[in-house]
Amino acid sequence: MPVSVTLGERVRQLRHEHDWTLAKLASNIGVSTSYLNDIEHDRTAPSLKTLLGIASALDLSVTGLLTGTHPYDLSGK
């Protein structure tokens, strides 16, 4: 059975893969570090605007961000 990863965990993992601080990603998408921290710890859900900003900053589609897969990757990995 696949391990479920939350959106916050995925955002944090991708931010680390880009070697960005919380402050750098927050600044890039125009939100406060505390708001982004709350998203990463699943204490709040991002607005659609913020979700789009996160995906864009991390060079992903929203689908890729939400699912953890490239939208054209049919393998589900």
mmCIF file of the N, C-alpha and C atoms, coordinates in Angstrom:
data_MODEL
# 
_entry.id   MODEL 
# 
loop_
_atom_site.group_PDB 
_atom_site.id 
_atom_site.type_symbol 
_atom_site.label_atom_id 
_atom_site.label_alt_id 
_atom_site.label_comp_id 
_atom_site.label_asym_id 
_atom_site.label_entity_id 
_atom_site.label_seq_id 
_atom_site.pdbx_PDB_ins_code 
_atom_site.Cartn_x 
_atom_site.Cartn_y 
_atom_site.Cartn_z 
_atom_site.occupancy 
_atom_site.B_iso_or_equiv 
_atom_site.pdbx_formal_charge 
_atom_site.auth_seq_id 
_atom_site.auth_comp_id 
_atom_site.auth_asym_id 
_atom_site.auth_atom_id 
_atom_site.pdbx_PDB_model_num 
ATOM 1   N N  . MET A 1 1  ? 0.845  -1.173 0.000   1.00 0.00 ? 1  MET A N  1 
ATOM 2   C CA . MET A 1 1  ? 0.000  0.000  0.000   1.00 0.00 ? 1  MET A CA 1 
ATOM 3   C C  . MET A 1 1  ? 0.898  1.247  0.000   1.00 0.00 ? 1  MET A C  1 
ATOM 4   N N  . PRO A 1 2  ? 0.635  2.232  -0.899  1.00 0.00 ? 2  PRO A N  1 
ATOM 5   C CA . PRO A 1 2  ? 1.487  3.419  -0.972  1.00 0.00 ? 2  PRO A CA 1 
ATOM 6   C C  . PRO A 1 2  ? 1.360  4.281  0.280   1.00 0.00 ? 2  PRO A C  1 
ATOM 7   N N  . VAL A 1 3  ? 2.452  4.918  0.620   1.00 0.00 ? 3  VAL A N  1 
ATOM 8   C CA . VAL A 1 3  ? 2.477  5.812  1.772   1.00 0.00 ? 3  VAL A CA 1 
ATOM 9   C C  . VAL A 1 3  ? 1.873  7.146  1.356   1.00 0.00 ? 3  VAL A C  1 
ATOM 10  N N  . SER A 1 4  ? 0.939  7.640  2.146   1.00 0.00 ? 4  SER A N  1 
ATOM 11  C CA . SER A 1 4  ? 0.289  8.910  1.847   1.00 0.00 ? 4  SER A CA 1 
ATOM 12  C C  . SER A 1 4  ? 1.137  10.065 2.372   1.00 0.00 ? 4  SER A C  1 
ATOM 13  N N  . VAL A 1 5  ? 1.358  11.042 1.526   1.00 0.00 ? 5  VAL A N  1 
ATOM 14  C CA . VAL A 1 5  ? 2.123  12.218 1.892   1.00 0.00 ? 5  VAL A CA 1 
ATOM 15  C C  . VAL A 1 5  ? 1.184  13.416 1.834   1.00 0.00 ? 5  VAL A C  1 
ATOM 16  N N  . THR A 1 6  ? 1.220  14.235 2.850   1.00 0.00 ? 6  THR A N  1 
ATOM 17  C CA . THR A 1 6  ? 0.356  15.408 2.869   1.00 0.00 ? 6  THR A CA 1 
ATOM 18  C C  . THR A 1 6  ? 0.920  16.487 1.960   1.00 0.00 ? 6  THR A C  1 
ATOM 19  N N  . LEU A 1 7  ? 0.068  17.438 1.617   1.00 0.00 ? 7  LEU A N  1 
ATOM 20  C CA . LEU A 1 7  ? 0.512  18.565 0.791   1.00 0.00 ? 7  LEU A CA 1 
ATOM 21  C C  . LEU A 1 7  ? 1.644  19.312 1.486   1.00 0.00 ? 7  LEU A C  1 
ATOM 22  N N  . GLY A 1 8  ? 1.500  19.555 2.773   1.00 0.00 ? 8  GLY A N  1 
ATOM 23  C CA . GLY A 1 8  ? 2.533  20.269 3.516   1.00 0.00 ? 8  GLY A CA 1 
ATOM 24  C C  . GLY A 1 8  ? 3.867  19.553 3.483   1.00 0.00 ? 8  GLY A C  1 
ATOM 25  N N  . GLU A 1 9  ? 3.834  18.231 3.674   1.00 0.00 ? 9  GLU A N  1 
ATOM 26  C CA . GLU A 1 9  ? 5.066  17.449 3.621   1.00 0.00 ? 9  GLU A CA 1 
ATOM 27  C C  . GLU A 1 9  ? 5.699  17.531 2.236   1.00 0.00 ? 9  GLU A C  1 
ATOM 28  N N  . ARG A 1 10 ? 4.855  17.487 1.202   1.00 0.00 ? 10 ARG A N  1 
ATOM 29  C CA . ARG A 1 10 ? 5.363  17.561 -0.168  1.00 0.00 ? 10 ARG A CA 1 
ATOM 30  C C  . ARG A 1 10 ? 6.002  18.928 -0.435  1.00 0.00 ? 10 ARG A C  1 
ATOM 31  N N  . VAL A 1 11 ? 5.344  19.996 0.011   1.00 0.00 ? 11 VAL A N  1 
ATOM 32  C CA . VAL A 1 11 ? 5.902  21.342 -0.188  1.00 0.00 ? 11 VAL A CA 1 
ATOM 33  C C  . VAL A 1 11 ? 7.248  21.452 0.515   1.00 0.00 ? 11 VAL A C  1 
ATOM 34  N N  . ARG A 1 12 ? 7.315  20.988 1.752   1.00 0.00 ? 12 ARG A N  1 
ATOM 35  C CA . ARG A 1 12 ? 8.564  21.057 2.512   1.00 0.00 ? 12 ARG A CA 1 
ATOM 36  C C  . ARG A 1 12 ? 9.664  20.254 1.824   1.00 0.00 ? 12 ARG A C  1 
ATOM 37  N N  . GLN A 1 13 ? 9.335  19.039 1.365   1.00 0.00 ? 13 GLN A N  1 
ATOM 38  C CA . GLN A 1 13 ? 10.319 18.194 0.690   1.00 0.00 ? 13 GLN A CA 1 
ATOM 39  C C  . GLN A 1 13 ? 10.825 18.865 -0.590  1.00 0.00 ? 13 GLN A C  1 
ATOM 40  N N  . LEU A 1 14 ? 9.925  19.400 -1.374  1.00 0.00 ? 14 LEU A N  1 
ATOM 41  C CA . LEU A 1 14 ? 10.324 20.057 -2.622  1.00 0.00 ? 14 LEU A CA 1 
ATOM 42  C C  . LEU A 1 14 ? 11.142 21.317 -2.353  1.00 0.00 ? 14 LEU A C  1 
ATOM 43  N N  . ARG A 1 15 ? 10.778 22.050 -1.315  1.00 0.00 ? 15 ARG A N  1 
ATOM 44  C CA . ARG A 1 15 ? 11.552 23.244 -0.942  1.00 0.00 ? 15 ARG A CA 1 
ATOM 45  C C  . ARG A 1 15 ? 12.970 22.839 -0.578  1.00 0.00 ? 15 ARG A C  1 
ATOM 46  N N  . HIS A 1 16 ? 13.104 21.761 0.159   1.00 0.00 ? 16 HIS A N  1 
ATOM 47  C CA . HIS A 1 16 ? 14.443 21.285 0.545   1.00 0.00 ? 16 HIS A CA 1 
ATOM 48  C C  . HIS A 1 16 ? 15.225 20.815 -0.686  1.00 0.00 ? 16 HIS A C  1 
ATOM 49  N N  . GLU A 1 17 ? 14.541 20.170 -1.630  1.00 0.00 ? 17 GLU A N  1 
ATOM 50  C CA . GLU A 1 17 ? 15.209 19.726 -2.858  1.00 0.00 ? 17 GLU A CA 1 
ATOM 51  C C  . GLU A 1 17 ? 15.749 20.917 -3.655  1.00 0.00 ? 17 GLU A C  1 
ATOM 52  N N  . HIS A 1 18 ? 15.071 22.058 -3.561  1.00 0.00 ? 18 HIS A N  1 
ATOM 53  C CA . HIS A 1 18 ? 15.545 23.281 -4.223  1.00 0.00 ? 18 HIS A CA 1 
ATOM 54  C C  . HIS A 1 18 ? 16.585 24.006 -3.367  1.00 0.00 ? 18 HIS A C  1 
ATOM 55  N N  . ASP A 1 19 ? 16.846 23.474 -2.183  1.00 0.00 ? 19 ASP A N  1 
ATOM 56  C CA . ASP A 1 19 ? 17.795 24.070 -1.232  1.00 0.00 ? 19 ASP A CA 1 
ATOM 57  C C  . ASP A 1 19 ? 17.404 25.500 -0.879  1.00 0.00 ? 19 ASP A C  1 
ATOM 58  N N  . TRP A 1 20 ? 16.090 25.699 -0.668  1.00 0.00 ? 20 TRP A N  1 
ATOM 59  C CA . TRP A 1 20 ? 15.553 27.007 -0.306  1.00 0.00 ? 20 TRP A CA 1 
ATOM 60  C C  . TRP A 1 20 ? 15.158 27.030 1.156   1.00 0.00 ? 20 TRP A C  1 
ATOM 61  N N  . THR A 1 21 ? 15.351 28.171 1.763   1.00 0.00 ? 21 THR A N  1 
ATOM 62  C CA . THR A 1 21 ? 14.845 28.374 3.119   1.00 0.00 ? 21 THR A CA 1 
ATOM 63  C C  . THR A 1 21 ? 13.346 28.644 3.040   1.00 0.00 ? 21 THR A C  1 
ATOM 64  N N  . LEU A 1 22 ? 12.710 28.526 4.181   1.00 0.00 ? 22 LEU A N  1 
ATOM 65  C CA . LEU A 1 22 ? 11.290 28.863 4.272   1.00 0.00 ? 22 LEU A CA 1 
ATOM 66  C C  . LEU A 1 22 ? 11.078 30.306 3.841   1.00 0.00 ? 22 LEU A C  1 
ATOM 67  N N  . ALA A 1 23 ? 11.970 31.194 4.286   1.00 0.00 ? 23 ALA A N  1 
ATOM 68  C CA . ALA A 1 23 ? 11.858 32.612 3.955   1.00 0.00 ? 23 ALA A CA 1 
ATOM 69  C C  . ALA A 1 23 ? 11.999 32.865 2.454   1.00 0.00 ? 23 ALA A C  1 
ATOM 70  N N  . LYS A 1 24 ? 12.882 32.127 1.791   1.00 0.00 ? 24 LYS A N  1 
ATOM 71  C CA . LYS A 1 24 ? 13.084 32.337 0.352   1.00 0.00 ? 24 LYS A CA 1 
ATOM 72  C C  . LYS A 1 24 ? 11.841 31.941 -0.432  1.00 0.00 ? 24 LYS A C  1 
ATOM 73  N N  . LEU A 1 25 ? 11.267 30.769 -0.147  1.00 0.00 ? 25 LEU A N  1 
ATOM 74  C CA . LEU A 1 25 ? 10.068 30.352 -0.868  1.00 0.00 ? 25 LEU A CA 1 
ATOM 75  C C  . LEU A 1 25 ? 8.915  31.290 -0.551  1.00 0.00 ? 25 LEU A C  1 
ATOM 76  N N  . ALA A 1 26 ? 8.756  31.658 0.704   1.00 0.00 ? 26 ALA A N  1 
ATOM 77  C CA . ALA A 1 26 ? 7.681  32.569 1.094   1.00 0.00 ? 26 ALA A CA 1 
ATOM 78  C C  . ALA A 1 26 ? 7.803  33.891 0.336   1.00 0.00 ? 26 ALA A C  1 
ATOM 79  N N  . SER A 1 27 ? 9.011  34.415 0.266   1.00 0.00 ? 27 SER A N  1 
ATOM 80  C CA . SER A 1 27 ? 9.241  35.668 -0.451  1.00 0.00 ? 27 SER A CA 1 
ATOM 81  C C  . SER A 1 27 ? 8.931  35.521 -1.934  1.00 0.00 ? 27 SER A C  1 
ATOM 82  N N  . ASN A 1 28 ? 9.332  34.398 -2.517  1.00 0.00 ? 28 ASN A N  1 
ATOM 83  C CA . ASN A 1 28 ? 9.095  34.154 -3.948  1.00 0.00 ? 28 ASN A CA 1 
ATOM 84  C C  . ASN A 1 28 ? 7.605  34.103 -4.289  1.00 0.00 ? 28 ASN A C  1 
ATOM 85  N N  . ILE A 1 29 ? 6.782  33.656 -3.345  1.00 0.00 ? 29 ILE A N  1 
ATOM 86  C CA . ILE A 1 29 ? 5.353  33.529 -3.647  1.00 0.00 ? 29 ILE A CA 1 
ATOM 87  C C  . ILE A 1 29 ? 4.516  34.628 -2.991  1.00 0.00 ? 29 ILE A C  1 
ATOM 88  N N  . GLY A 1 30 ? 5.153  35.516 -2.247  1.00 0.00 ? 30 GLY A N  1 
ATOM 89  C CA . GLY A 1 30 ? 4.469  36.671 -1.692  1.00 0.00 ? 30 GLY A CA 1 
ATOM 90  C C  . GLY A 1 30 ? 3.609  36.394 -0.470  1.00 0.00 ? 30 GLY A C  1 
ATOM 91  N N  . VAL A 1 31 ? 4.073  35.454 0.380   1.00 0.00 ? 31 VAL A N  1 
ATOM 92  C CA . VAL A 1 31 ? 3.365  35.174 1.626   1.00 0.00 ? 31 VAL A CA 1 
ATOM 93  C C  . VAL A 1 31 ? 4.347  35.282 2.791   1.00 0.00 ? 31 VAL A C  1 
ATOM 94  N N  . SER A 1 32 ? 3.813  35.306 3.986   1.00 0.00 ? 32 SER A N  1 
ATOM 95  C CA . SER A 1 32 ? 4.685  35.370 5.160   1.00 0.00 ? 32 SER A CA 1 
ATOM 96  C C  . SER A 1 32 ? 5.288  33.995 5.444   1.00 0.00 ? 32 SER A C  1 
ATOM 97  N N  . THR A 1 33 ? 6.419  34.001 6.116   1.00 0.00 ? 33 THR A N  1 
ATOM 98  C CA . THR A 1 33 ? 7.050  32.735 6.486   1.00 0.00 ? 33 THR A CA 1 
ATOM 99  C C  . THR A 1 33 ? 6.162  31.957 7.453   1.00 0.00 ? 33 THR A C  1 
ATOM 100 N N  . SER A 1 34 ? 5.449  32.651 8.322   1.00 0.00 ? 34 SER A N  1 
ATOM 101 C CA . SER A 1 34 ? 4.589  31.934 9.280   1.00 0.00 ? 34 SER A CA 1 
ATOM 102 C C  . SER A 1 34 ? 3.429  31.247 8.555   1.00 0.00 ? 34 SER A C  1 
ATOM 103 N N  . TYR A 1 35 ? 2.875  31.892 7.515   1.00 0.00 ? 35 TYR A N  1 
ATOM 104 C CA . TYR A 1 35 ? 1.801  31.273 6.740   1.00 0.00 ? 35 TYR A CA 1 
ATOM 105 C C  . TYR A 1 35 ? 2.319  30.041 6.004   1.00 0.00 ? 35 TYR A C  1 
ATOM 106 N N  . LEU A 1 36 ? 3.483  30.155 5.375   1.00 0.00 ? 36 LEU A N  1 
ATOM 107 C CA . LEU A 1 36 ? 4.061  29.018 4.673   1.00 0.00 ? 36 LEU A CA 1 
ATOM 108 C C  . LEU A 1 36 ? 4.401  27.899 5.654   1.00 0.00 ? 36 LEU A C  1 
ATOM 109 N N  . ASN A 1 37 ? 4.893  28.254 6.820   1.00 0.00 ? 37 ASN A N  1 
ATOM 110 C CA . ASN A 1 37 ? 5.182  27.264 7.847   1.00 0.00 ? 37 ASN A CA 1 
ATOM 111 C C  . ASN A 1 37 ? 3.903  26.521 8.251   1.00 0.00 ? 37 ASN A C  1 
ATOM 112 N N  . ASP A 1 38 ? 2.808  27.249 8.386   1.00 0.00 ? 38 ASP A N  1 
ATOM 113 C CA . ASP A 1 38 ? 1.523  26.622 8.718   1.00 0.00 ? 38 ASP A CA 1 
ATOM 114 C C  . ASP A 1 38 ? 1.080  25.668 7.606   1.00 0.00 ? 38 ASP A C  1 
ATOM 115 N N  . ILE A 1 39 ? 1.327  26.035 6.353   1.00 0.00 ? 39 ILE A N  1 
ATOM 116 C CA . ILE A 1 39 ? 0.996  25.148 5.231   1.00 0.00 ? 39 ILE A CA 1 
ATOM 117 C C  . ILE A 1 39 ? 1.847  23.886 5.307   1.00 0.00 ? 39 ILE A C  1 
ATOM 118 N N  . GLU A 1 40 ? 3.152  24.058 5.513   1.00 0.00 ? 40 GLU A N  1 
ATOM 119 C CA . GLU A 1 40 ? 4.060  22.911 5.561   1.00 0.00 ? 40 GLU A CA 1 
ATOM 120 C C  . GLU A 1 40 ? 3.755  21.967 6.716   1.00 0.00 ? 40 GLU A C  1 
ATOM 121 N N  . HIS A 1 41 ? 3.174  22.483 7.781   1.00 0.00 ? 41 HIS A N  1 
ATOM 122 C CA . HIS A 1 41 ? 2.826  21.641 8.929   1.00 0.00 ? 41 HIS A CA 1 
ATOM 123 C C  . HIS A 1 41 ? 1.348  21.268 8.935   1.00 0.00 ? 41 HIS A C  1 
ATOM 124 N N  . ASP A 1 42 ? 0.681  21.499 7.796   1.00 0.00 ? 42 ASP A N  1 
ATOM 125 C CA . ASP A 1 42 ? -0.717 21.124 7.595   1.00 0.00 ? 42 ASP A CA 1 
ATOM 126 C C  . ASP A 1 42 ? -1.655 21.711 8.643   1.00 0.00 ? 42 ASP A C  1 
ATOM 127 N N  . ARG A 1 43 ? -1.311 22.912 9.107   1.00 0.00 ? 43 ARG A N  1 
ATOM 128 C CA . ARG A 1 43 ? -2.194 23.615 10.046  1.00 0.00 ? 43 ARG A CA 1 
ATOM 129 C C  . ARG A 1 43 ? -3.202 24.484 9.314   1.00 0.00 ? 43 ARG A C  1 
ATOM 130 N N  . THR A 1 44 ? -2.937 24.751 8.029   1.00 0.00 ? 44 THR A N  1 
ATOM 131 C CA . THR A 1 44 ? -3.853 25.523 7.199   1.00 0.00 ? 44 THR A CA 1 
ATOM 132 C C  . THR A 1 44 ? -3.719 25.059 5.760   1.00 0.00 ? 44 THR A C  1 
ATOM 133 N N  . ALA A 1 45 ? -4.789 25.230 5.017   1.00 0.00 ? 45 ALA A N  1 
ATOM 134 C CA . ALA A 1 45 ? -4.765 24.899 3.587   1.00 0.00 ? 45 ALA A CA 1 
ATOM 135 C C  . ALA A 1 45 ? -4.490 26.178 2.801   1.00 0.00 ? 45 ALA A C  1 
ATOM 136 N N  . PRO A 1 46 ? -3.648 26.093 1.802   1.00 0.00 ? 46 PRO A N  1 
ATOM 137 C CA . PRO A 1 46 ? -3.340 27.299 1.027   1.00 0.00 ? 46 PRO A CA 1 
ATOM 138 C C  . PRO A 1 46 ? -4.522 27.720 0.161   1.00 0.00 ? 46 PRO A C  1 
ATOM 139 N N  . SER A 1 47 ? -4.611 29.008 -0.095  1.00 0.00 ? 47 SER A N  1 
ATOM 140 C CA . SER A 1 47 ? -5.597 29.511 -1.049  1.00 0.00 ? 47 SER A CA 1 
ATOM 141 C C  . SER A 1 47 ? -5.186 29.038 -2.434  1.00 0.00 ? 47 SER A C  1 
ATOM 142 N N  . LEU A 1 48 ? -6.079 29.134 -3.383  1.00 0.00 ? 48 LEU A N  1 
ATOM 143 C CA . LEU A 1 48 ? -5.754 28.748 -4.758  1.00 0.00 ? 48 LEU A CA 1 
ATOM 144 C C  . LEU A 1 48 ? -4.612 29.605 -5.295  1.00 0.00 ? 48 LEU A C  1 
ATOM 145 N N  . LYS A 1 49 ? -4.630 30.891 -4.992  1.00 0.00 ? 49 LYS A N  1 
ATOM 146 C CA . LYS A 1 49 ? -3.562 31.791 -5.438  1.00 0.00 ? 49 LYS A CA 1 
ATOM 147 C C  . LYS A 1 49 ? -2.214 31.342 -4.877  1.00 0.00 ? 49 LYS A C  1 
ATOM 148 N N  . THR A 1 50 ? -2.184 30.979 -3.600  1.00 0.00 ? 50 THR A N  1 
ATOM 149 C CA . THR A 1 50 ? -0.943 30.522 -2.974  1.00 0.00 ? 50 THR A CA 1 
ATOM 150 C C  . THR A 1 50 ? -0.507 29.185 -3.555  1.00 0.00 ? 50 THR A C  1 
ATOM 151 N N  . LEU A 1 51 ? -1.466 28.289 -3.774  1.00 0.00 ? 51 LEU A N  1 
ATOM 152 C CA . LEU A 1 51 ? -1.152 26.994 -4.364  1.00 0.00 ? 51 LEU A CA 1 
ATOM 153 C C  . LEU A 1 51 ? -0.527 27.166 -5.746  1.00 0.00 ? 51 LEU A C  1 
ATOM 154 N N  . LEU A 1 52 ? -1.092 28.060 -6.532  1.00 0.00 ? 52 LEU A N  1 
ATOM 155 C CA . LEU A 1 52 ? -0.527 28.349 -7.852  1.00 0.00 ? 52 LEU A CA 1 
ATOM 156 C C  . LEU A 1 52 ? 0.882  28.927 -7.735  1.00 0.00 ? 52 LEU A C  1 
ATOM 157 N N  . GLY A 1 53 ? 1.082  29.808 -6.756  1.00 0.00 ? 53 GLY A N  1 
ATOM 158 C CA . GLY A 1 53 ? 2.400  30.407 -6.546  1.00 0.00 ? 53 GLY A CA 1 
ATOM 159 C C  . GLY A 1 53 ? 3.443  29.384 -6.137  1.00 0.00 ? 53 GLY A C  1 
ATOM 160 N N  . ILE A 1 54 ? 3.058  28.484 -5.239  1.00 0.00 ? 54 ILE A N  1 
ATOM 161 C CA . ILE A 1 54 ? 3.990  27.434 -4.789  1.00 0.00 ? 54 ILE A CA 1 
ATOM 162 C C  . ILE A 1 54 ? 4.366  26.548 -5.970  1.00 0.00 ? 54 ILE A C  1 
ATOM 163 N N  . ALA A 1 55 ? 3.360  26.101 -6.712  1.00 0.00 ? 55 ALA A N  1 
ATOM 164 C CA . ALA A 1 55 ? 3.625  25.219 -7.857  1.00 0.00 ? 55 ALA A CA 1 
ATOM 165 C C  . ALA A 1 55 ? 4.541  25.904 -8.865  1.00 0.00 ? 55 ALA A C  1 
ATOM 166 N N  . SER A 1 56 ? 4.250  27.156 -9.180  1.00 0.00 ? 56 SER A N  1 
ATOM 167 C CA . SER A 1 56 ? 5.061  27.892 -10.146 1.00 0.00 ? 56 SER A CA 1 
ATOM 168 C C  . SER A 1 56 ? 6.494  28.054 -9.658  1.00 0.00 ? 56 SER A C  1 
ATOM 169 N N  . ALA A 1 57 ? 6.655  28.434 -8.399  1.00 0.00 ? 57 ALA A N  1 
ATOM 170 C CA . ALA A 1 57 ? 8.000  28.639 -7.848  1.00 0.00 ? 57 ALA A CA 1 
ATOM 171 C C  . ALA A 1 57 ? 8.818  27.349 -7.857  1.00 0.00 ? 57 ALA A C  1 
ATOM 172 N N  . LEU A 1 58 ? 8.135  26.215 -7.685  1.00 0.00 ? 58 LEU A N  1 
ATOM 173 C CA . LEU A 1 58 ? 8.829  24.929 -7.643  1.00 0.00 ? 58 LEU A CA 1 
ATOM 174 C C  . LEU A 1 58 ? 8.864  24.242 -9.008  1.00 0.00 ? 58 LEU A C  1 
ATOM 175 N N  . ASP A 1 59 ? 8.489  24.989 -10.057 1.00 0.00 ? 59 ASP A N  1 
ATOM 176 C CA . ASP A 1 59 ? 8.517  24.476 -11.438 1.00 0.00 ? 59 ASP A CA 1 
ATOM 177 C C  . ASP A 1 59 ? 7.648  23.237 -11.626 1.00 0.00 ? 59 ASP A C  1 
ATOM 178 N N  . LEU A 1 60 ? 6.449  23.278 -11.039 1.00 0.00 ? 60 LEU A N  1 
ATOM 179 C CA . LEU A 1 60 ? 5.501  22.176 -11.158 1.00 0.00 ? 60 LEU A CA 1 
ATOM 180 C C  . LEU A 1 60 ? 4.154  22.693 -11.607 1.00 0.00 ? 60 LEU A C  1 
ATOM 181 N N  . SER A 1 61 ? 3.343  21.794 -12.114 1.00 0.00 ? 61 SER A N  1 
ATOM 182 C CA . SER A 1 61 ? 1.939  22.120 -12.322 1.00 0.00 ? 61 SER A CA 1 
ATOM 183 C C  . SER A 1 61 ? 1.246  21.955 -10.968 1.00 0.00 ? 61 SER A C  1 
ATOM 184 N N  . VAL A 1 62 ? 0.072  22.504 -10.825 1.00 0.00 ? 62 VAL A N  1 
ATOM 185 C CA . VAL A 1 62 ? -0.689 22.306 -9.586  1.00 0.00 ? 62 VAL A CA 1 
ATOM 186 C C  . VAL A 1 62 ? -0.980 20.820 -9.403  1.00 0.00 ? 62 VAL A C  1 
ATOM 187 N N  . THR A 1 63 ? -1.302 20.136 -10.499 1.00 0.00 ? 63 THR A N  1 
ATOM 188 C CA . THR A 1 63 ? -1.550 18.689 -10.430 1.00 0.00 ? 63 THR A CA 1 
ATOM 189 C C  . THR A 1 63 ? -0.331 17.959 -9.899  1.00 0.00 ? 63 THR A C  1 
ATOM 190 N N  . GLY A 1 64 ? 0.834  18.315 -10.424 1.00 0.00 ? 64 GLY A N  1 
ATOM 191 C CA . GLY A 1 64 ? 2.068  17.690 -9.958  1.00 0.00 ? 64 GLY A CA 1 
ATOM 192 C C  . GLY A 1 64 ? 2.321  17.951 -8.484  1.00 0.00 ? 64 GLY A C  1 
ATOM 193 N N  . LEU A 1 65 ? 2.031  19.173 -8.045  1.00 0.00 ? 65 LEU A N  1 
ATOM 194 C CA . LEU A 1 65 ? 2.214  19.511 -6.638  1.00 0.00 ? 65 LEU A CA 1 
ATOM 195 C C  . LEU A 1 65 ? 1.246  18.723 -5.759  1.00 0.00 ? 65 LEU A C  1 
ATOM 196 N N  . LEU A 1 66 ? -0.010 18.654 -6.167  1.00 0.00 ? 66 LEU A N  1 
ATOM 197 C CA . LEU A 1 66 ? -1.020 17.977 -5.359  1.00 0.00 ? 66 LEU A CA 1 
ATOM 198 C C  . LEU A 1 66 ? -0.852 16.466 -5.321  1.00 0.00 ? 66 LEU A C  1 
ATOM 199 N N  . THR A 1 67 ? -0.429 15.889 -6.426  1.00 0.00 ? 67 THR A N  1 
ATOM 200 C CA . THR A 1 67 ? -0.353 14.426 -6.498  1.00 0.00 ? 67 THR A CA 1 
ATOM 201 C C  . THR A 1 67 ? 1.042  13.871 -6.274  1.00 0.00 ? 67 THR A C  1 
ATOM 202 N N  . GLY A 1 68 ? 2.042  14.725 -6.430  1.00 0.00 ? 68 GLY A N  1 
ATOM 203 C CA . GLY A 1 68 ? 3.412  14.238 -6.306  1.00 0.00 ? 68 GLY A CA 1 
ATOM 204 C C  . GLY A 1 68 ? 3.913  13.560 -7.566  1.00 0.00 ? 68 GLY A C  1 
ATOM 205 N N  . THR A 1 69 ? 3.147  13.680 -8.652  1.00 0.00 ? 69 THR A N  1 
ATOM 206 C CA . THR A 1 69 ? 3.557  13.086 -9.918  1.00 0.00 ? 69 THR A CA 1 
ATOM 207 C C  . THR A 1 69 ? 3.476  14.134 -11.003 1.00 0.00 ? 69 THR A C  1 
ATOM 208 N N  . HIS A 1 70 ? 4.241  13.941 -12.037 1.00 0.00 ? 70 HIS A N  1 
ATOM 209 C CA . HIS A 1 70 ? 4.150  14.784 -13.212 1.00 0.00 ? 70 HIS A CA 1 
ATOM 210 C C  . HIS A 1 70 ? 2.806  14.458 -13.858 1.00 0.00 ? 70 HIS A C  1 
ATOM 211 N N  . PRO A 1 71 ? 2.078  15.451 -14.366 1.00 0.00 ? 71 PRO A N  1 
ATOM 212 C CA . PRO A 1 71 ? 0.755  15.161 -14.920 1.00 0.00 ? 71 PRO A CA 1 
ATOM 213 C C  . PRO A 1 71 ? 0.755  14.174 -16.078 1.00 0.00 ? 71 PRO A C  1 
ATOM 214 N N  . TYR A 1 72 ? 1.880  13.997 -16.741 1.00 0.00 ? 72 TYR A N  1 
ATOM 215 C CA . TYR A 1 72 ? 1.950  13.069 -17.852 1.00 0.00 ? 72 TYR A CA 1 
ATOM 216 C C  . TYR A 1 72 ? 2.599  11.743 -17.469 1.00 0.00 ? 72 TYR A C  1 
ATOM 217 N N  . ASP A 1 73 ? 2.917  11.588 -16.183 1.00 0.00 ? 73 ASP A N  1 
ATOM 218 C CA . ASP A 1 73 ? 3.528  10.348 -15.691 1.00 0.00 ? 73 ASP A CA 1 
ATOM 219 C C  . ASP A 1 73 ? 2.409  9.401  -15.314 1.00 0.00 ? 73 ASP A C  1 
ATOM 220 N N  . LEU A 1 74 ? 2.184  8.404  -16.114 1.00 0.00 ? 74 LEU A N  1 
ATOM 221 C CA . LEU A 1 74 ? 1.090  7.471  -15.879 1.00 0.00 ? 74 LEU A CA 1 
ATOM 222 C C  . LEU A 1 74 ? 1.489  6.329  -14.960 1.00 0.00 ? 74 LEU A C  1 
ATOM 223 N N  . SER A 1 75 ? 2.751  6.284  -14.543 1.00 0.00 ? 75 SER A N  1 
ATOM 224 C CA . SER A 1 75 ? 3.209  5.194  -13.687 1.00 0.00 ? 75 SER A CA 1 
ATOM 225 C C  . SER A 1 75 ? 2.726  5.353  -12.261 1.00 0.00 ? 75 SER A C  1 
ATOM 226 N N  . GLY A 1 76 ? 2.349  6.577  -11.869 1.00 0.00 ? 76 GLY A N  1 
ATOM 227 C CA . GLY A 1 76 ? 1.880  6.809  -10.508 1.00 0.00 ? 76 GLY A CA 1 
ATOM 228 C C  . GLY A 1 76 ? 2.989  6.894  -9.478  1.00 0.00 ? 76 GLY A C  1 
ATOM 229 N N  . LYS A 1 77 ? 4.238  6.954  -9.932  1.00 0.00 ? 77 LYS A N  1 
ATOM 230 C CA . LYS A 1 77 ? 5.377  7.017  -8.993  1.00 0.00 ? 77 LYS A CA 1 
ATOM 231 C C  . LYS A 1 77 ? 5.697  8.439  -8.637  1.00 0.00 ? 77 LYS A C  1 
# 
